[in-house]
Amino acid sequence: MNPFRKKSKNYVIVVSGLPRSGTSAMMQMLLAGGIPLLYDDHRPADANNPRGYYELEPVKRLHSHEDNWLNDAVGKAVKVVSPLLPFLPQAYHYRMLFMERDIDEIIRSQLAMRKQLQSTAPVSDDLRANSVAHLAQTKQWLESQKHIQVEYVFHHQLIKQPRQIAEQVCRFLGQPLDVDAMEDAIVPSLYRQRSDDVSEPS
């Protein structure tokens, strides 16, 4: 009997985390494994994410209750950044892969992206403290959501041990995915903002 097989797939797979926490890499892994994704081409690939962002534009309007797209999301994976999670309607069941990454790496990656995009929006001096507080609040909130099952995935382990993470994801989702393809989908060379690297990204 396949240890990854379960009967029901009547849930939405949500890939979440802070921006630049590895959500796009997880979406790539799921796609390689055989999970259909829900995304559009509104945000094309660029130097920050050369293999694409795998985002669905209407997700950004969840806060205004634009959630009709969820009818097409059952059995598929969709990316929802952590600030938008409280706006997911409770009428659906979710299995969430929540990406965790060193907070300093996340902030450096966010700032590097802003620099490359020549953003003029102000950067808060409390960005790190606010991000830490947000993650703590989000995890506490997730613990009380009976319609959401959560599996935390560490970005560093995803890069260093992709096969182990692929097997972890298969067990959590209860689906017999292509573990070999999932492992091959991770490209370590794209991981630039390591915690022991204080230089600017190449």
C-alpha positions in Angstrom: 0.0 0.0 0.0 1.3 3.4 -1.0 2.0 5.4 2.3 1.2 8.7 0.6 -2.2 7.7 -0.7 -5.5 8.9 0.9 -9.0 8.9 -0.4 -10.1 12.5 -0.3 -8.6 15.4 -2.3 -11.5 17.8 -1.5 -9.2 20.5 -0.2 -7.3 23.5 -1.5 -3.6 23.4 -1.2 -2.3 26.7 0.0 1.4 27.7 -0.2 2.0 30.5 2.2 4.7 32.5 4.1 6.2 35.9 4.0 7.2 37.3 0.6 10.6 35.9 -0.3 10.3 32.9 2.0 10.5 30.3 -0.7 6.8 30.1 -1.8 7.7 30.1 -5.5 10.2 27.2 -5.0 7.5 25.2 -3.3 5.0 25.9 -6.1 7.7 24.7 -8.6 8.1 21.5 -6.5 4.4 20.8 -6.4 4.0 21.4 -10.2 6.9 19.0 -10.9 5.3 16.4 -8.6 2.0 16.4 -10.5 -0.1 18.9 -8.5 -2.0 21.3 -10.8 -1.4 25.0 -9.9 -3.8 27.9 -10.0 -2.0 30.9 -11.3 -1.9 33.4 -14.1 0.7 35.4 -16.1 0.0 38.8 -14.6 3.4 38.8 -12.9 6.0 37.3 -15.3 9.4 35.9 -14.4 12.2 38.3 -13.8 15.7 38.5 -12.3 14.4 38.1 -8.8 12.4 34.9 -9.7 13.7 33.7 -13.0 11.5 30.6 -13.0 8.3 32.6 -12.2 6.2 33.7 -9.3 3.2 31.4 -9.8 0.8 34.0 -8.5 -2.9 34.5 -9.1 -3.7 38.2 -9.3 -7.3 37.9 -7.7 -5.7 36.4 -4.6 -4.3 39.9 -3.8 -7.9 41.1 -3.5 -9.0 38.6 -0.9 -9.3 41.4 1.6 -12.2 42.8 -0.5 -13.9 39.3 -0.5 -13.0 38.6 -4.1 -12.9 34.8 -3.7 -14.9 33.3 -6.5 -11.6 31.8 -7.8 -11.6 29.3 -4.9 -14.3 27.3 -6.7 -11.6 26.3 -9.2 -8.9 25.8 -6.5 -10.1 22.5 -5.0 -7.5 19.9 -5.7 -5.0 22.5 -6.9 -2.3 24.6 -5.3 -2.4 28.4 -5.0 0.0 30.9 -3.4 -1.4 33.1 -0.7 1.0 35.3 1.2 0.6 35.2 5.0 -1.0 38.7 5.5 -3.9 37.5 3.4 -4.6 34.2 5.2 -7.3 35.5 7.5 -9.4 36.4 4.5 -9.6 32.8 3.2 -13.3 31.8 3.5 -14.1 29.1 6.0 -16.4 27.3 3.6 -13.4 25.4 2.2 -10.9 23.0 3.7 -7.2 23.8 3.2 -3.9 22.0 3.5 -1.3 24.6 3.9 2.4 24.4 3.2 3.8 27.3 5.2 7.4 28.3 4.3 9.7 29.4 7.0 13.1 31.1 6.3 15.7 32.9 8.4 14.1 36.4 8.9 17.3 38.3 8.1 17.5 36.4 4.8 13.9 37.3 4.0 14.5 41.0 4.7 17.7 41.1 2.7 15.9 39.4 -0.2 13.0 41.8 0.0 15.4 44.9 0.1 17.4 43.5 -2.8 14.2 43.1 -4.8 13.1 46.6 -4.0 16.5 47.9 -5.1 16.4 46.1 -8.4 12.8 47.3 -9.0 13.9 50.8 -8.1 11.1 51.1 -5.7 10.7 54.5 -4.0 8.2 53.3 -1.3 9.6 53.9 2.2 11.1 51.1 4.2 10.1 50.8 7.8 12.9 50.8 10.4 10.8 48.2 12.3 10.6 45.8 9.3 12.3 43.0 11.1 10.4 43.4 14.4 7.1 43.7 12.5 7.8 40.6 10.4 8.7 38.6 13.5 5.5 39.8 15.3 3.4 39.0 12.2 4.7 35.5 11.9 4.0 34.8 15.6 0.4 36.2 15.3 -0.2 34.2 12.1 1.0 30.9 13.7 -1.2 31.5 16.7 -4.2 32.2 14.5 -3.6 29.1 12.4 -3.7 26.9 15.5 -7.3 27.9 16.0 -8.5 27.3 12.5 -10.1 23.9 12.4 -10.6 24.1 8.6 -6.8 24.5 8.0 -4.2 21.8 8.3 -0.7 23.2 8.3 2.7 21.8 7.6 5.7 24.0 8.2 8.6 23.7 5.7 12.0 25.2 6.3 13.5 26.9 3.3 17.0 26.0 4.2 16.1 22.3 4.3 14.2 22.7 1.0 17.4 23.8 -0.7 19.7 21.4 1.1 17.5 18.3 1.3 14.9 18.6 -1.4 14.1 14.9 -1.5 13.4 14.8 2.2 11.0 17.8 1.8 9.4 16.2 -1.2 8.6 13.1 0.8 7.3 15.2 3.7 5.0 17.1 1.3 3.7 13.8 -0.1 2.9 12.5 3.3 1.1 15.7 4.3 -1.0 15.9 1.2 -1.7 12.2 1.1 -0.9 12.0 -2.6 1.5 9.7 -4.6 3.5 12.5 -6.2 6.6 12.2 -8.4 9.3 12.6 -5.7 12.2 12.4 -8.2 10.8 15.2 -10.2 10.1 17.3 -7.1 13.7 16.8 -6.0 15.0 17.9 -9.4 12.8 21.0 -9.4 14.9 22.7 -6.7 17.9 24.7 -8.1 20.3 25.6 -5.2 22.1 28.2 -7.3 19.0 30.5 -7.1 19.3 30.6 -3.3 21.5 33.7 -2.8 20.5 35.5 0.4 22.0 33.1 2.9 22.3 34.1 6.5 26.1 33.8 6.4 26.3 36.0 3.3 26.2 39.7 4.0 27.0 40.8 0.5 24.6 42.0 -2.1 23.2 39.4 -4.4 24.8 38.8 -7.7 
